[in-house]
Amino acid sequence: MISSLLNKITVSCKEKNTELKMIRGQQIEINDDLLPDQDILNDIRPYHDELQNKINEVLCYNPRDLSRGESELESSLGNFYADVCLKSADSIFFNKTGHHIDFALFNYGGIRTAIPKGKVTVEQIFKLMPFENKLVVTHLSGSMANELFAYLAKRKQAHPIAGLQLELKGEDLSKIKIQEKTFDPEKSYWVLTHDYLQHGGDNMSFFTQPLDLFVSDYKVRDALIDHLRKLDTLHSSLDNRFSKIN
């Protein structure tokens, strides 16, 4: 049995001044023998029940298990994740700026769990994305974008991407297409990510000093939940957006 100790300290001082006269300590062991306070439980029960109802809300149905480790360079779960974020953020970004987002990149490690077959609940999306990360759009020069692509080629990992088609040959990318157009290093691109990565998380330093930056208040998790609420069934698949050729 795991238990911990709570230190209880009683301090007594003279009434007319602040001279310390006595310190008395008592250790109270916190274990299964310590009974809960029923009054406190009664006070928090309405909040507990309301929270349970919210996190148990069924959003849609998922016909198969989805995980981030489905294949080496992409996953159905990562594709779904990136596609939803790109679609959700692009409408906000266009309304604010008149520009469309070119592509999106998130991190493999940001997907914290799988979505199992069956009913998809709010709780499962909180487990999938437990962080408070917000969607941001970075304006990258061609050279910054080149650093991003070099990062993907080196890592060889199923980072969630959208708006891109990449082919890896050996250690280098032999094809880079953005919205079905060949990457032009002389152009600049609007790239969606989230604030953790924009600050250099996962060593994505190419995001840290963009030409321009648009920060939204829209959390990644909320974008996923809002989208899933509109679905009857979650459909996602591999589409060779990041592939390896011999």
N, C-alpha and C positions, 0 to 999 in steps of 0.2 A: 504494500500500500504506500502510495506516495503522499507525503504530508509536508506541510511547511509550517513555519513558526511566525506568529505575529507578536511583535514587541509592543507591550503596553507600558507607557511611561507616565508617571504622575509627578508633576512639578509643583512644589509649594514654596511660596515667597512670603516675606513679611508684608503686611498690608500697607505700611507707611513708606516702604522703599522697595527696590527691586533686588535686594540682596538674596542670593540663592541660598536656601536653607536645607533643602532635601530633594533628592532624586530617588524615586522608587521604581523599579522595573519589574515587570511580570511577563513571562512568555506564555502565550496561549497557542497551543498546537491546533492547526487547522487540519482536520481529518474527517472521516465519516461519522465520528461521534459528535461533531459539532452540528447541531440541528439548525435548519434554516429558520429565518424569521418570517413567520406566516404573514404578518402585517406588511412586510416589504414585498413578499410574493404577491399579495393581493393588490398592492399598489401598481406593480409593474405588469400584471397579467393582461390588462387591456392593450398595452403597447406590444407585449409579446404576441398576443393573438393577432393583432393587426399586421405585425411584421411577418408572421407565419403565413397569413393569407396572401401577402404580397409576393413573398419569395416562392410560394408554391403555385403561383399562377402558371397555367399551361399556355405556352406561346404558340406552339405548332407541333407537328409530328415529324420525327426523324426516322426514315426507313432503314438506315444502316449506321453502324458505328463509324464515327469520324474521329481521326486522330492526326496529330501533326507529323507522325513518323511513317506515313503511308508509303512514301518513296523518298529517294535521296534528295531531289531538288525541288519537289513541290508536293503538296498534299491537298486533298479535296477540302479539308477544314481550313487550311491556309488560304486557298483560293476563295472560298466563301467569305472568310474574314476580310480579306483585302478588297474584294469586289463590293461588299456591302459598305465598307468605310468609304471607298472611292465614290460610289454612287451617292451616298448620303452627304458627304462633304462637298461634292462638286456643285450640287444645287445651291448650297449655302454660299460657297465661294463665288459662284457666277453672279448670284444676286447682289453680292457685296462689291465685287470688283469688275465684273464684265469679262473675266477670264475663266477658262476651263482648266481643270487640273489635268496634267499630262499623264502622270502615273503615280503609283503608290508603293511604298516599301515599309514593312513592319518587321519585327524581329521574331525569329523562331522561338526564342525563350519566352516571349510575351504570351504565348499560348500555353496556359498552365495545366490544362487537362483536356481530355477528350469529351466529345458529346456522344453519349451512348445511344443506341437504337431505342426508340420509344418516344414518349412525350418529352418535349423540351420545356423546361421550366425556367423561371427567372433565376432561381438558385443556381442552376447549372451554368448560366451565362456569367453569374458572379464568380463561380469557381473557374470558369474558362478565362475570365479577365478580371481578376480581383483588384487591380490597381485603379487609381483615379486618373489615369492618363487621358489627356484631351487631344483631339485632332488638331493638327497644325499643318499649314501649307508653306513650304519653303520654295523660294525662287533660286534655282541653282544655275550657275554658268555651265557651259559645256565642259570645262575642265573639272568642275566640282562633280558633275554627273559622271564623268570618266572615273573619278575616284570611287564613286558609288558602285559602278559596274565592276571595277577592279576588286572591290571588297567582296562582291557576290561571287566573282570567279574564284577568289582565293578561299572563301569560306566553304563553298560547295555544300550549302545547307538549304533546307526548304523554308527560307524566309517567305512570309506571305507577300506576294507582289500582285499588282493589277495594272493593266494598261501596258504591259511589257510582254515581249516575246524574245527570249534569250536562248542561244545555243552555245553550249560549252564544248570546245574541242581542245583536249589536253588541259593546259593550264589557263587558256585564254578564251574569251568569248568571240566566236566566229560570226555571230549575228546578234545585233541589238536593234529591235524595232520598238518604237514607241507609238502607240495608237496606230499600228500597222504601217508606220513610216520609218525609214531607216534613220537611226540616230545621227544627228549632225552636231559635231563638237563645237561648231561655230555659233550654235543657237543656245538659248537659255530655256529652262524647263521649270514648270510648276510641279512640285513633288509633294505628295501627301505623306505624312508620317504622324507620330504623336510626340508630345512634349518631352518625354523621357529620352527618346532617340535624338530629338533635335538638340538636346543639351549634351550630346555626345555619348549617350548610353550605348553599351555593346560596341564601343570603339567606333561608332559611326561619326567620326569627326567631320566628315564632309557636310554634315547638316548644321554645324555650329555657327558658321558665319555666312549665312546666305545673302544673296543680293537684296532680298526682301523677305518679310515673314508675316504671315497671317495666322493669328492665334484665335481659335474658336473656343467657345465654352462648352462644346459638345464632346462628351466623353465617349471613348471607343465603346465601352460597355453599353451605353445608352443607344448608340447607333445600331448595335447588334440587336438589342432588345426591341427597339422601335420597328426595325425591319422584320424581325421574326413574328411580331404581332400581326403583321399583314399577311402572313403566309398560312396556308393550310398544311403544306408539307415542305420540308427543307430538302432542296435538291442541290447537290454540289458534286463535282467530279474533277478528275485530272484532265487537262487539255493541252499538255505539252508547252505551257507558257515558259517553262524553264527546263530544257532538255539537254542531254549529253549525246554527242555524236562521235563516232570513231574516226 
